[in-house]
Amino acid sequence: MGLNEQKSEWMWRNGEWVRWEDATVHVTAHALHYGSSVFEGIRAYATPDGPAVFCLDAHVRRLFDSCKIARIPVPYSPAEITSAIVETVDRNRHTSCYIRPMVFRGSEGIGLDGRACPTEVVIFTIDWGRYLGADAIEQGIDVMVSSWRRMAPDTLPAMAKIGGQYIGSQLITMEAKENGFHEGIGLDVNGYVAEGAGENIFLVMNDVLYTPPVAASILAGITRQCVMTLAGALGYEVREQMIAREMLYVADEIFLTGTAAEITPVRSVDRLPVGNGERGPVTRQIQEQFFAITSGHAPDRFDWLTPVRETSVSYGIARSFDGY
């Protein structure tokens, strides 16, 4: 399904509502030339009480943290961005959706130092299913270790979700697909496991979960943190440590995490089966807990969900859609 089939009607841009087709950017925009943008990927899940945004506060916090690292000033407060995200979901009548807030440098100068450029802020939503395929959540995916490395710690700030840095992720994904895999795994500058092209990674060995630390050139994933919380609540030990490449080949289970990927099992690495080549019991247990909460069928005991209808009323933005 192409983006035109997934698009919503309304987009929030610089405090105003614009239709999807009217949300254009000039070709001299600094972000277009130099990747000077910061973004988030957020999901709103369908629940019996209507759509609910997953880990909204954490995503907004990371958006502002990334902008701080990138030296891009945000002309709105976190509360204003939070309100705008909720209203965008509400205004587009979603039951569930993927949400993309983005902050970027607009048009003013063509030089590398873009601090004279105005800051643009947009929020749009799309209907988006399973990022790695409809069957991936149960059947798992095949991955390869990429020849492309993640950035060294003194080159680019891996903790920030900056648009320009995703060239590396694009190269990892394209290489994997060209070689017949669903996704690629990037190593860090020292050859240790870092993360997938757009996902964090967990290994399970002897009922212990292993995941690379932030120092391994990874994005501090929000779904990653949720998985660590769930695993701890289920009684599993979670170790953040450097992971040698060969651990991928002998792990009992491997799964990827992220807003888009959610919790996706890995069934093979470099054509070697992970465990018995199927989704493992620890992965399944964590998935069941995760999806029970996000679907509203289990108590939201970690306060991960922001109900759109309830929050729209509290912000004073509930409205009839007549006339939109």
Secondary structure as GFF3:
##gff-version 3
##sequence-region A 1 324
A	DSSP	alpha_helix	3	6	.	.	.	ID=ss1
A	DSSP	beta_strand	10	13	.	.	.	ID=ss2
A	DSSP	beta_strand	16	19	.	.	.	ID=ss3
A	DSSP	three_ten_helix	20	22	.	.	.	ID=ss4
A	DSSP	alpha_helix	30	34	.	.	.	ID=ss5
A	DSSP	beta_strand	37	39	.	.	.	ID=ss6
A	DSSP	beta_strand	42	47	.	.	.	ID=ss7
A	DSSP	beta_strand	50	54	.	.	.	ID=ss8
A	DSSP	alpha_helix	56	70	.	.	.	ID=ss9
A	DSSP	alpha_helix	78	91	.	.	.	ID=ss10
A	DSSP	beta_strand	97	105	.	.	.	ID=ss11
A	DSSP	beta_strand	119	126	.	.	.	ID=ss12
A	DSSP	alpha_helix	136	139	.	.	.	ID=ss13
A	DSSP	beta_strand	141	149	.	.	.	ID=ss14
A	DSSP	three_ten_helix	163	165	.	.	.	ID=ss15
A	DSSP	alpha_helix	166	178	.	.	.	ID=ss16
A	DSSP	beta_strand	183	187	.	.	.	ID=ss17
A	DSSP	beta_strand	193	196	.	.	.	ID=ss18
A	DSSP	beta_strand	200	205	.	.	.	ID=ss19
A	DSSP	beta_strand	208	211	.	.	.	ID=ss20
A	DSSP	three_ten_helix	214	216	.	.	.	ID=ss21
A	DSSP	alpha_helix	222	233	.	.	.	ID=ss22
A	DSSP	beta_strand	237	240	.	.	.	ID=ss23
A	DSSP	alpha_helix	247	250	.	.	.	ID=ss24
A	DSSP	beta_strand	253	258	.	.	.	ID=ss25
A	DSSP	beta_strand	262	269	.	.	.	ID=ss26
A	DSSP	beta_strand	272	273	.	.	.	ID=ss27
A	DSSP	alpha_helix	281	294	.	.	.	ID=ss28
A	DSSP	beta_strand	305	307	.	.	.	ID=ss29
A	DSSP	alpha_helix	308	314	.	.	.	ID=ss30
###
